[in-house]
Each structure stands twice: as structure tokens, then as C-alpha cells.
């Protein structure tokens, strides 16, 4: 089993830009799950920015179609490089058949910035109740009862399971890749999308949903790759076949790692 860390890597092509080989085994339905796609785009943006103390602060992305198990071109476009802030746009282009014209299936804007010493800091978001992850049993998820990509992750669920007809659309539990590696911004971007939509807790039976927009804010927190992250999510609004969900990832000790907002299409 290849690690998530390596599945996010694209290969350099000096003529056409990064080429990302979407591997089999990372799908959710027809295409790769969205967290993997966005994580690969984040990693490409970080590489293009270079290492001068700027780290990923935010990611905004739109997922326009399924990214299939096939090569995909990552078109990296620097937007602006200021004294402390860099913006990079990454577009994923792929054809769904060798004879078809490639299409833009996803785009992301990644903001990287240096710290600003001497400025105030605060976090008024209360941490959820986080149990000792070692005392929470692993829930085995595998196809066909779950998307195939879940086989790359360990899940320890503390909240409602999917399709139980719960009254609130919430999801809680721990998550970490089975194969450990450094936890960079790309890995966080992938992990925050590993859990199922919170709305699944309220459904009585399976129905497909897909992410169409994704926004991520990351905080400068060191993450131990041997420890899982605590996933806390809630969806309070669904209108016209689209549900908005707010997610957060925390360390087991209660430090906020990232916040994420997604809009899901309720397909049927």
C-alpha cells in the first residue's frame, strides 16, 4: 500500500509542468476523492512557491468533475508574490478518454504567507470533547460498503455512524493514514476530506453526495504523524440539493489544526 504522502506527489515535466498520476485505489465513485485531488494541487503550489518561510494559510477550490485514474496535468500559475504573501493558482486538466479534449476538472487558489511577528493572536473556538484515541476502537471501512479510498485510512468513530436517521447532521472521530509520513499542508488537506458528509448521519439509506466547493484555513500547529487527528463536523443548512458543512481538525491534545467549509451536492 502506497502512502498518502507519496500518492500526492506529481512528477516534474520541464515542458508542460507537473504531471500527476492518479492511482487506482483512491476513488470515491468514478473519480479520486476530493481530498486527494486538492492535496496534490496544494503540494504543487508549495513546490512552485519555494521555501522561504511562507507556509500554506488558506486554500479555496472548486471541483467541477470526477478526476479519473489516469495522468492529469497540473497547470501552476503564480498570481502574485509580495514581500510576505504569495498567491498560486493550480488547475487540473484531464481527458476522460484518450481521444477526448482535456477539460479543466478542478481549480484551486493557494495562499502562502510568512508569519507577522508582533501581531496579536487569539482562538475563541472552544475545543470539542476529545476522548483518549487509544480507547476508541478502529472501525473497519472497506469497499463495497465504503469508498475504496477509505482503505488507506484508520477511522475511530466517536459520533453518529452513517445512515442511522439521526436528528442532527454531525460527524466526529479520529482519522490518520495507515502508512504514516510527514503531515504537511497537503496531507491535512486530504485528511480533512476523509470522513463522510455529516448529512449521512441523518439519512436512512445511502445516497451519493459530492463536494463542489472547498475552503481550508490552516494554523501553524505541529502534528505528530503517529497520532490521529480529531475530525469534528456539522451541517446546519441544505437548500435546493446543496448542503453546507463546517469541519475542523484538532490534535488529540485539543490544538486546532485546520478549519474547512465544503458545499456538497446531494446528487439524488
N, C-alpha and C positions, 0 to 999 in steps of 0.2 A: 504494500500500500504506500503510494507516494504521499509525502506530507503536504498539508495545505500550503506551507511556506513555499515549496517548490512548484506547486500547481499554479501559483500566482505569477510566476516568472515568465516574461516574454524574452524572445531572442532578438538580438540586435541585427538589423539589416541596414547597412550604411546608405543604401539607395532608396529604400521605401519606408524606413522607420521600423519600430518594433513589430515583430510577428509573434502572436500569442497562439499556441497550440492548445485548443480547448480539449481537455482529456475526457475520455469516456469514464463514467462512474461519478460524475459531479452534477448530474442533471436533476432538475425538478420539472417533470413533464418532458417536453421535447427539447428544452434548452437547458444550459447550465444555470444553476441557481444564481439569483441576482447578486448575492454577496460575493461570490467568486468573481463574477464579471467586474463589479465595481472595485473589488480589491486589486485585481490585475491592472485596472486603469489607474488606481492610486499609486501603485508601485511604479508604473511607467512615468507618472508625473513627478514622483520623488526623484527618480533617476535623472530625469531631464533637468530638474532644478539644481542638482548638485548639493554637496554637503557643506554648508557654510553657517550652520546653526539654525537654519529655518526648518521648522517641523510642520507637519500637517495640522491645520487648525480646523478646517471645515471642508466638506465635500457635498456638492449638490449634483444630482444625476437624474436623468430621465431614461427609462428603459422602454424602448419602442417596439421590440420584437424579440423572439427567442434567439439566443446565441447557441448555435448547434455545435456538435462535436466535429470540429474541423478547424483549420487555421483561420485566424481573424487578424486583421490589420489594425494596429493601434496608431492613430494619427495624433501626434502630440504637437500642440500649438501653444507656445508661450504667449500669454496675453500681455503681461507687464511685469517687469522686475524693478521694484522700487528699492529704497535703501533698507527696508525691513520686511516688505511683503512681496510675495510673488504669486501671480495667478497663472495657472496652466489649464488649458482645455484639452481633454482627451476624447477622441471619437473612435468608436469601434465600428469597423466596416467589415462585412462578411456577405458572401453569397450563399443562399440556401441550396444551391446546386451548381456544379462546375460550369454549366452553360448559361447561368443567370448572371445578371448585372449585380455587382455587390451593392448592398444597401447599408445605410447608417442605422445600426440597431440600438446603440446606446451612446450617450454623451455625458461627460462629467466635467465639472469645473472644480479644481482642487486649489485651495488657498493654503500656502505655506508661509510662515512668518517667524521672525525672531522674537524672543522674549523682550519685553519692555521693562527694564529694571526700574524700581522706584514707584511703580504704579500699584494701586490698591487691588486686593484680591478678596473674593468672598464666594461662598457657596451656601445658599439658604435652602437648598433642596434637601429635605430630610432623607436619610438613608432608609431603605426598607429593612424589615426584619430579616436578617440573613442568618440562616442556621449553619451549623458546622457541616460543611460539604461532605466530610468523611462519614457522617452519619446518615446521609441521604443515598439510598440505593440507586444504582445505574438503571435507567430504563432502556432496554434494548430496542432500537428502532432500525428497521431494515425493510427493503422492498419485499413484496409489493404493498405492504401496509403503510410505508412511509417513502418519501422520495429517496432515490438511490444515494444522493449526496450525503444523507444523514449517517451513512455507514462510516464516514470519515470523522465523526464527532462522538463525544461522550456526553450524554444528557442525564442529568439528575433533576428530576422534575419535583418541584415543591408546590406548584399551583394546580389549577384545573387541567385535566387532560383534554385533548380534542374530542369534539362530538358528544359531549356529555349533557348538552342542553342547560348549561349554567346560566344564571341570570346576568352575570357581568362578563364582558369581553376582556379577560385578563389572562396573562401567562407569566409564570415565574419558574425559575430553576437555574441550575448551573450548566455551563457548557464549556468544553475545551476540545481541541483537536486530539484525535487518538495519537497521532505522531507529533510529538512536541517539537518546537522550534522557537526562534526569537519572535516575540509579539510586537510587531511594528504596526504602523497605521493601516497597512493593507490587510493584515491578519485581523485587526479589530474590525475593520470594515466588513470583512467576511463573517466574523463571529456574530456580529450584531444582527445578521440576517439569517442565522442558522435555525432559530426557532420558528415554529409555525405561526401564522397570524393569530392574534389574540381572539379574533372573532370566532375561530374554530371552537373555542370553549362553549360558545352559545349555540352552535349548530347541533342538530340531532343526527346528522349524517354528513359524510364528506361532500364537499363541493369545491371546485377549483377557484383559486384566487391568485392574482399575480401583481407584483409590485410594478407601479408605473412611475412614481417619483420617490426619491430617496434623498434625505438630507442628514448629514452627520456632523456633529461637533465633537472634537477630541480634546482631552485635557492631558496635561503633562504628568502622567502617573506611570510609574514603573510597574510592569506586570510580570509576575513570576510565571514562566511558561509551564511550570509543574502544577500550578493551581488553576482551577477553573474560574471563569468569570460568572457573576450572578446576573442573569437576564431578568429584567422587570419590565413588563409591557402592559399597555392598556389602550383599548379603542373605545372612544366615547361617542363617535359620530360616524354614521353611514347614511349617505343620501344618494339616490339615483344609481345605485350599483357600485359606489366607490366608498371605501372605508378609510378613515384616517387613524393611524396608530402611532403612539408615542412609546419609544423604547429607551432603556438605559442599561448600561453595563457597569457593574461595580466589582471591585475586588472583594474577596471574602472578608477582608477587614473593614469594609464599608467606605472605600475611596471610590469616587465617581471617575470612571474611565472615559465614558462617551455617552452622548445622547443622540437619539436617532428618531426622525419622523419619516413615516412612509405613507403613501397613498396606495391602497390595494384596489384593484378592480375585482369585483365579485362577478366572475365570468358567467355563471348560471346558477 
